[in-house]
Amino acid sequence: MTAEAYWSLFLGGLAVGGAVVTIILVWIQVALMNRQTALMERQLEITDKQDKLMEAQLARRAELTMEVTMDRSQGGPRLNFAVRNTGNKSAPDFYWHLRIPAALMAQQFENAGPSTQLDELPVKDGMRGFRGHRDSPIYPTRAVQVGRIGLDYVLLDRPGVIRWKLVCEDGVVPPGDEFQEIDLSFPPAATS
C-alpha cells in the first residue's frame, strides 16, 4: 500500500471517528435538552400551584357589617349593635363608628365587653357619635356585640337613621368617608 492510500484510509477513519464523536455529542445534547425541558415543565407546574395558592390567600378576607336589633325584653326598648363577619377570614381586631339620633336615646350607650374600647364624640347635626376598638378577633360567620342603648318610648314611632362605619385590616366598610345607613322603623310592641 502506498502512502497515499494510508493517508486516504487514515483520513477516512478520522472522518468516521469524527462523525461517531459528533453523533455521541448530539445524543448527549439531546438528552440534556430533554432533561432541561422536564425540569422547566416541573418548575412551571410549581409556579402554577404557587399562583393558585396566592390567589386563594388573597381572596380570603374579613367582610364586616353592622347589625342592629330591637330588644323589648328588659324593661324598655333597647337597640343592640353587633358586628358580623360574613367573610372567609378572621379579623384580628376592628374599629367601629356609630352616629345615633340624639332624640332617640333615653340612656347612655353601654359598652358590650372588656375587649371593646369606647369613646363618645360631640353631638353633630342632631346625631350622637360613638366609636370603639375591639381588640379581640371576630371569626367568619360570627357576630360580636359592641354595645346597646335604651330608647325613649315616646319617640319610637318616629323614623330615624343610624349611620355606621367599620375599619379592619382588610379595609373600610363602606369605602371612603361616607357612612352606611340603617333606617329605623320600629314594629309595634307585641301584645299578649
CYANA upper distance limits for C-alpha pairs under 8 A (distance plus 0.5 A):
  1 MET  CA      5 ALA  CA      6.68
  1 MET  CA      6 TYR  CA      7.51
  2 THR  CA      6 TYR  CA      6.90
  3 ALA  CA      7 TRP  CA      6.60
  4 GLU  CA      8 SER  CA      6.55
  5 ALA  CA      9 LEU  CA      6.45
  6 TYR  CA     10 PHE  CA      6.32
  7 TRP  CA     11 LEU  CA      6.43
  8 SER  CA     12 GLY  CA      6.52
  9 LEU  CA     13 GLY  CA      6.56
 10 PHE  CA     14 LEU  CA      6.52
 11 LEU  CA     15 ALA  CA      6.55
 12 GLY  CA     16 VAL  CA      6.70
 13 GLY  CA     17 GLY  CA      6.43
 14 LEU  CA     18 GLY  CA      6.44
 15 ALA  CA     19 ALA  CA      6.59
 16 VAL  CA     20 VAL  CA      6.67
 17 GLY  CA     21 VAL  CA      6.65
 18 GLY  CA     22 THR  CA      6.54
 19 ALA  CA     23 ILE  CA      6.60
 20 VAL  CA     24 ILE  CA      6.70
 21 VAL  CA     25 LEU  CA      6.63
 22 THR  CA     26 VAL  CA      6.55
 23 ILE  CA     27 TRP  CA      6.57
 24 ILE  CA     28 ILE  CA      6.69
 25 LEU  CA     29 GLN  CA      6.54
 26 VAL  CA     30 VAL  CA      6.56
 27 TRP  CA     31 ALA  CA      6.70
 28 ILE  CA     32 LEU  CA      6.68
 29 GLN  CA     33 MET  CA      6.59
 30 VAL  CA     34 ASN  CA      6.62
 31 ALA  CA     35 ARG  CA      6.73
 32 LEU  CA     36 GLN  CA      6.62
 33 MET  CA     37 THR  CA      6.52
 34 ASN  CA     38 ALA  CA      6.68
 35 ARG  CA     39 LEU  CA      6.72
 36 GLN  CA     40 MET  CA      6.57
 37 THR  CA     41 GLU  CA      6.65
 38 ALA  CA     42 ARG  CA      6.74
 39 LEU  CA     43 GLN  CA      6.65
 40 MET  CA     44 LEU  CA      6.61
 41 GLU  CA     45 GLU  CA      6.78
 42 ARG  CA     46 ILE  CA      6.78
 43 GLN  CA     47 THR  CA      6.58
 44 LEU  CA     48 ASP  CA      6.62
 45 GLU  CA     49 LYS  CA      6.77
 46 ILE  CA     50 GLN  CA      6.66
 47 THR  CA     51 ASP  CA      6.58
 48 ASP  CA     52 LYS  CA      6.75
 49 LYS  CA     53 LEU  CA      6.64
 50 GLN  CA     54 MET  CA      6.61
 51 ASP  CA     55 GLU  CA      6.67
 52 LYS  CA     56 ALA  CA      6.67
 53 LEU  CA     57 GLN  CA      6.69
 54 MET  CA     58 LEU  CA      6.52
 55 GLU  CA     59 ALA  CA      6.51
 56 ALA  CA     60 ARG  CA      7.01
 60 ARG  CA     87 GLY  CA      7.95
 60 ARG  CA     88 ASN  CA      6.08
 60 ARG  CA     89 LYS  CA      6.01
 61 ARG  CA     87 GLY  CA      6.26
 61 ARG  CA     88 ASN  CA      6.28
 61 ARG  CA     89 LYS  CA      5.35
 61 ARG  CA     90 SER  CA      7.98
 61 ARG  CA    170 ASP  CA      6.68
 62 ALA  CA     85 ASN  CA      6.72
 62 ALA  CA     86 THR  CA      7.54
 62 ALA  CA     87 GLY  CA      5.01
 62 ALA  CA     88 ASN  CA      6.59
 62 ALA  CA     89 LYS  CA      5.34
 62 ALA  CA     90 SER  CA      6.25
 62 ALA  CA     91 ALA  CA      6.13
 62 ALA  CA    140 PRO  CA      7.70
 62 ALA  CA    168 CYS  CA      8.46
 62 ALA  CA    170 ASP  CA      6.69
 63 GLU  CA     85 ASN  CA      5.89
 63 GLU  CA     86 THR  CA      5.79
 63 GLU  CA     87 GLY  CA      4.93
 63 GLU  CA     88 ASN  CA      8.31
 63 GLU  CA    170 ASP  CA      8.22
 64 LEU  CA     83 VAL  CA      6.98
 64 LEU  CA     84 ARG  CA      6.05
 64 LEU  CA     85 ASN  CA      5.05
 64 LEU  CA     86 THR  CA      6.71
 64 LEU  CA     87 GLY  CA      7.74
 64 LEU  CA    166 LEU  CA      7.53
 64 LEU  CA    173 VAL  CA      7.70
 65 THR  CA     83 VAL  CA      6.10
 65 THR  CA     84 ARG  CA      5.88
 65 THR  CA     85 ASN  CA      7.12
 65 THR  CA     86 THR  CA      8.05
 65 THR  CA    166 LEU  CA      7.84
 65 THR  CA    173 VAL  CA      7.96
 66 MET  CA     81 PHE  CA      7.46
 66 MET  CA     82 ALA  CA      6.34
 66 MET  CA     83 VAL  CA      5.09
 66 MET  CA     84 ARG  CA      6.89
 66 MET  CA    164 TRP  CA      7.67
 66 MET  CA    166 LEU  CA      8.29
 67 GLU  CA     81 PHE  CA      6.30
 67 GLU  CA     82 ALA  CA      5.64
 67 GLU  CA     83 VAL  CA      6.50
 67 GLU  CA     84 ARG  CA      7.57
 68 VAL  CA     79 LEU  CA      6.91
 68 VAL  CA     80 ASN  CA      6.11
 68 VAL  CA     81 PHE  CA      5.32
 68 VAL  CA     82 ALA  CA      7.01
 69 THR  CA     79 LEU  CA      6.13
 69 THR  CA     80 ASN  CA      5.74
 69 THR  CA     81 PHE  CA      7.29
 70 MET  CA     77 PRO  CA      7.35
 70 MET  CA     78 ARG  CA      6.29
 70 MET  CA     79 LEU  CA      5.31
 70 MET  CA     80 ASN  CA      6.89
 70 MET  CA    186 PHE  CA      8.47
 71 ASP  CA     77 PRO  CA      6.23
 71 ASP  CA     78 ARG  CA      5.59
 71 ASP  CA     79 LEU  CA      6.71
 71 ASP  CA     80 ASN  CA      7.60
 72 ARG  CA     76 GLY  CA      6.14
 72 ARG  CA     77 PRO  CA      4.94
 72 ARG  CA     78 ARG  CA      6.78
 72 ARG  CA    189 ALA  CA      8.20
 73 SER  CA     77 PRO  CA      7.95
 74 GLN  CA     78 ARG  CA      8.49
 76 GLY  CA    150 GLY  CA      7.43
 76 GLY  CA    151 LEU  CA      7.78
 76 GLY  CA    153 TYR  CA      8.06
 77 PRO  CA    150 GLY  CA      6.46
 77 PRO  CA    151 LEU  CA      6.02
 77 PRO  CA    152 ASP  CA      8.12
 77 PRO  CA    153 TYR  CA      7.63
 78 ARG  CA    148 ARG  CA      7.15
 78 ARG  CA    149 ILE  CA      5.97
 78 ARG  CA    150 GLY  CA      4.85
 78 ARG  CA    151 LEU  CA      6.09
 79 LEU  CA    148 ARG  CA      5.93
 79 LEU  CA    149 ILE  CA      5.92
 79 LEU  CA    150 GLY  CA      7.04
 79 LEU  CA    151 LEU  CA      7.77
 80 ASN  CA    145 GLN  CA      7.75
 80 ASN  CA    147 GLY  CA      6.67
 80 ASN  CA    148 ARG  CA      4.91
 80 ASN  CA    149 ILE  CA      7.35
 81 PHE  CA    145 GLN  CA      6.27
 81 PHE  CA    146 VAL  CA      6.24
 81 PHE  CA    147 GLY  CA      5.84
 81 PHE  CA    148 ARG  CA      6.28
 82 ALA  CA    143 ALA  CA      6.69
 82 ALA  CA    144 VAL  CA      5.80
 82 ALA  CA    145 GLN  CA      4.45
 82 ALA  CA    146 VAL  CA      5.90
 82 ALA  CA    147 GLY  CA      7.67
 83 VAL  CA    143 ALA  CA      5.84
 83 VAL  CA    144 VAL  CA      5.95
 83 VAL  CA    145 GLN  CA      6.83
 83 VAL  CA    146 VAL  CA      7.50
 84 ARG  CA    138 ILE  CA      8.28
 84 ARG  CA    141 THR  CA      7.37
 84 ARG  CA    142 ARG  CA      6.21
 84 ARG  CA    143 ALA  CA      4.50
 84 ARG  CA    144 VAL  CA      7.06
 85 ASN  CA     90 SER  CA      8.17
 85 ASN  CA     91 ALA  CA      8.40
 85 ASN  CA    138 ILE  CA      7.10
 85 ASN  CA    139 TYR  CA      6.99
 85 ASN  CA    140 PRO  CA      5.63
 85 ASN  CA    141 THR  CA      5.93
 85 ASN  CA    142 ARG  CA      6.25
 85 ASN  CA    143 ALA  CA      6.81
 86 THR  CA    140 PRO  CA      6.40
 86 THR  CA    141 THR  CA      5.75
 86 THR  CA    142 ARG  CA      8.13
 87 GLY  CA    140 PRO  CA      6.13
 87 GLY  CA    141 THR  CA      7.64
 88 ASN  CA    140 PRO  CA      5.90
 88 ASN  CA    141 THR  CA      8.43
 89 LYS  CA    139 TYR  CA      7.36
 89 LYS  CA    140 PRO  CA      6.28
 90 SER  CA    137 PRO  CA      7.01
 90 SER  CA    138 ILE  CA      6.19
 90 SER  CA    139 TYR  CA      4.88
 90 SER  CA    140 PRO  CA      6.13
 91 ALA  CA    137 PRO  CA      5.95
 91 ALA  CA    138 ILE  CA      5.86
 91 ALA  CA    139 TYR  CA      7.04
 91 ALA  CA    168 CYS  CA      7.19
 91 ALA  CA    169 GLU  CA      7.61
 91 ALA  CA    170 ASP  CA      8.41
 92 PRO  CA    135 ASP  CA      7.53
 92 PRO  CA    136 SER  CA      6.54
 92 PRO  CA    137 PRO  CA      4.54
 92 PRO  CA    138 ILE  CA      7.00
 93 ASP  CA    133 HIS  CA      7.94
 93 ASP  CA    134 ARG  CA      6.07
 93 ASP  CA    135 ASP  CA      5.12
 93 ASP  CA    136 SER  CA      5.89
 93 ASP  CA    137 PRO  CA      5.71
 93 ASP  CA    138 ILE  CA      7.58
 93 ASP  CA    168 CYS  CA      7.03
 93 ASP  CA    169 GLU  CA      8.40
 94 PHE  CA    133 HIS  CA      6.38
 94 PHE  CA    134 ARG  CA      6.05
 94 PHE  CA    135 ASP  CA      7.31
 94 PHE  CA    166 LEU  CA      7.53
 94 PHE  CA    167 VAL  CA      6.10
 94 PHE  CA    168 CYS  CA      5.06
 94 PHE  CA    169 GLU  CA      8.04
 95 TYR  CA    131 ARG  CA      7.80
 95 TYR  CA    132 GLY  CA      6.17
 95 TYR  CA    133 HIS  CA      4.89
 95 TYR  CA    134 ARG  CA      6.86
 95 TYR  CA    166 LEU  CA      6.22
 95 TYR  CA    167 VAL  CA      5.53
 95 TYR  CA    168 CYS  CA      6.97
 96 TRP  CA    131 ARG  CA      5.97
 96 TRP  CA    132 GLY  CA      5.84
 96 TRP  CA    133 HIS  CA      6.88
 96 TRP  CA    164 TRP  CA      7.83
 96 TRP  CA    165 LYS  CA      6.36
 96 TRP  CA    166 LEU  CA      5.06
 96 TRP  CA    167 VAL  CA      6.91
 97 HIS  CA    129 GLY  CA      7.87
 97 HIS  CA    130 PHE  CA      6.30
 97 HIS  CA    131 ARG  CA      4.75
 97 HIS  CA    132 GLY  CA      7.11
 97 HIS  CA    164 TRP  CA      5.93
 97 HIS  CA    165 LYS  CA      5.61
 97 HIS  CA    166 LEU  CA      6.87
 98 LEU  CA    129 GLY  CA      6.16
 98 LEU  CA    130 PHE  CA      5.63
 98 LEU  CA    131 ARG  CA      6.65
 98 LEU  CA    162 ILE  CA      7.63
 98 LEU  CA    163 ARG  CA      6.20
 98 LEU  CA    164 TRP  CA      5.04
 98 LEU  CA    165 LYS  CA      7.27
 99 ARG  CA    127 MET  CA      6.08
 99 ARG  CA    128 ARG  CA      5.99
 99 ARG  CA    129 GLY  CA      4.98
 99 ARG  CA    130 PHE  CA      6.94
 99 ARG  CA    162 ILE  CA      6.26
 99 ARG  CA    163 ARG  CA      5.47
 99 ARG  CA    164 TRP  CA      6.85
100 ILE  CA    104 LEU  CA      8.23
100 ILE  CA    105 MET  CA      8.43
100 ILE  CA    127 MET  CA      5.68
100 ILE  CA    128 ARG  CA      5.74
100 ILE  CA    129 GLY  CA      6.97
100 ILE  CA    161 VAL  CA      7.70
100 ILE  CA    162 ILE  CA      5.52
100 ILE  CA    163 ARG  CA      7.26
101 PRO  CA    105 MET  CA      7.72
101 PRO  CA    126 GLY  CA      6.46
101 PRO  CA    127 MET  CA      4.90
101 PRO  CA    128 ARG  CA      6.63
101 PRO  CA    160 GLY  CA      7.30
101 PRO  CA    161 VAL  CA      7.51
101 PRO  CA    162 ILE  CA      7.40
102 ALA  CA    123 VAL  CA      8.12
102 ALA  CA    126 GLY  CA      6.27
102 ALA  CA    127 MET  CA      5.64
102 ALA  CA    128 ARG  CA      5.79
103 ALA  CA    126 GLY  CA      8.10
103 ALA  CA    155 LEU  CA      8.10
104 LEU  CA    151 LEU  CA      6.09
104 LEU  CA    152 ASP  CA      6.18
104 LEU  CA    155 LEU  CA      6.66
104 LEU  CA    156 LEU  CA      8.00
105 MET  CA    149 ILE  CA      7.26
105 MET  CA    150 GLY  CA      6.67
105 MET  CA    151 LEU  CA      5.38
105 MET  CA    152 ASP  CA      6.49
106 ALA  CA    149 ILE  CA      8.22
106 ALA  CA    150 GLY  CA      6.03
106 ALA  CA    151 LEU  CA      5.40
106 ALA  CA    152 ASP  CA      5.33
107 GLN  CA    149 ILE  CA      6.65
107 GLN  CA    150 GLY  CA      5.66
107 GLN  CA    151 LEU  CA      7.43
108 GLN  CA    149 ILE  CA      6.78
108 GLN  CA    150 GLY  CA      7.90
109 PHE  CA    147 GLY  CA      7.23
109 PHE  CA    148 ARG  CA      6.31
109 PHE  CA    149 ILE  CA      5.33
109 PHE  CA    150 GLY  CA      8.25
110 GLU  CA    147 GLY  CA      5.81
110 GLU  CA    148 ARG  CA      5.72
110 GLU  CA    149 ILE  CA      6.59
111 ASN  CA    116 THR  CA      7.47
111 ASN  CA    117 GLN  CA      8.32
111 ASN  CA    118 LEU  CA      7.19
111 ASN  CA    146 VAL  CA      6.84
111 ASN  CA    147 GLY  CA      5.10
111 ASN  CA    148 ARG  CA      7.43
112 ALA  CA    116 THR  CA      7.37
112 ALA  CA    145 GLN  CA      6.40
112 ALA  CA    146 VAL  CA      5.34
112 ALA  CA    147 GLY  CA      4.91
112 ALA  CA    148 ARG  CA      7.66
113 GLY  CA    146 VAL  CA      7.72
113 GLY  CA    147 GLY  CA      8.48
115 SER  CA    133 HIS  CA      8.45
115 SER  CA    134 ARG  CA      5.96
115 SER  CA    135 ASP  CA      6.23
115 SER  CA    136 SER  CA      6.79
116 THR  CA    132 GLY  CA      6.80
116 THR  CA    133 HIS  CA      5.93
116 THR  CA    134 ARG  CA      4.80
116 THR  CA    135 ASP  CA      7.23
116 THR  CA    146 VAL  CA      7.32
117 GLN  CA    132 GLY  CA      5.47
117 GLN  CA    133 HIS  CA      5.53
117 GLN  CA    134 ARG  CA      6.88
118 LEU  CA    130 PHE  CA      7.54
118 LEU  CA    131 ARG  CA      6.34
118 LEU  CA    132 GLY  CA      4.87
118 LEU  CA    133 HIS  CA      7.42
119 ASP  CA    130 PHE  CA      6.24
119 ASP  CA    131 ARG  CA      5.82
119 ASP  CA    132 GLY  CA      6.54
120 GLU  CA    128 ARG  CA      8.27
120 GLU  CA    129 GLY  CA      6.38
120 GLU  CA    130 PHE  CA      5.04
120 GLU  CA    131 ARG  CA      7.02
121 LEU  CA    128 ARG  CA      7.26
121 LEU  CA    129 GLY  CA      5.16
121 LEU  CA    130 PHE  CA      6.08
121 LEU  CA    131 ARG  CA      8.00
122 PRO  CA    128 ARG  CA      7.05
122 PRO  CA    129 GLY  CA      6.91
123 VAL  CA    127 MET  CA      5.95
123 VAL  CA    128 ARG  CA      5.11
123 VAL  CA    129 GLY  CA      6.92
124 LYS  CA    128 ARG  CA      7.12
124 LYS  CA    129 GLY  CA      8.18
134 ARG  CA    146 VAL  CA      8.44
138 ILE  CA    142 ARG  CA      7.01
138 ILE  CA    143 ALA  CA      7.50
138 ILE  CA    144 VAL  CA      7.51
139 TYR  CA    143 ALA  CA      8.45
151 LEU  CA    155 LEU  CA      8.42
151 LEU  CA    156 LEU  CA      8.06
152 ASP  CA    156 LEU  CA      7.21
156 LEU  CA    186 PHE  CA      6.93
157 ASP  CA    185 SER  CA      8.04
157 ASP  CA    186 PHE  CA      7.29
158 ARG  CA    185 SER  CA      8.12
159 PRO  CA    183 ASP  CA      7.86
159 PRO  CA    184 LEU  CA      6.25
159 PRO  CA    185 SER  CA      6.15
160 GLY  CA    183 ASP  CA      6.53
160 GLY  CA    184 LEU  CA      5.53
160 GLY  CA    185 SER  CA      7.70
161 VAL  CA    181 GLU  CA      6.81
161 VAL  CA    182 ILE  CA      6.08
161 VAL  CA    183 ASP  CA      5.10
161 VAL  CA    184 LEU  CA      6.12
162 ILE  CA    181 GLU  CA      6.16
162 ILE  CA    182 ILE  CA      5.67
162 ILE  CA    183 ASP  CA      7.06
162 ILE  CA    184 LEU  CA      7.74
163 ARG  CA    179 PHE  CA      6.05
163 ARG  CA    180 GLN  CA      5.96
163 ARG  CA    181 GLU  CA      4.98
163 ARG  CA    182 ILE  CA      6.83
164 TRP  CA    179 PHE  CA      5.79
164 TRP  CA    180 GLN  CA      5.77
164 TRP  CA    181 GLU  CA      6.96
165 LYS  CA    172 VAL  CA      7.86
165 LYS  CA    173 VAL  CA      6.22
165 LYS  CA    174 PRO  CA      6.76
165 LYS  CA    178 GLU  CA      8.48
165 LYS  CA    179 PHE  CA      5.89
165 LYS  CA    180 GLN  CA      6.77
166 LEU  CA    172 VAL  CA      6.32
166 LEU  CA    173 VAL  CA      5.67
166 LEU  CA    174 PRO  CA      7.83
167 VAL  CA    171 GLY  CA      6.45
167 VAL  CA    172 VAL  CA      4.99
167 VAL  CA    173 VAL  CA      6.87
168 CYS  CA    172 VAL  CA      6.98
171 GLY  CA    175 PRO  CA      8.11
172 VAL  CA    176 GLY  CA      7.88
173 VAL  CA    180 GLN  CA      8.29
174 PRO  CA    178 GLU  CA      7.28
174 PRO  CA    179 PHE  CA      6.87
174 PRO  CA    180 GLN  CA      6.60
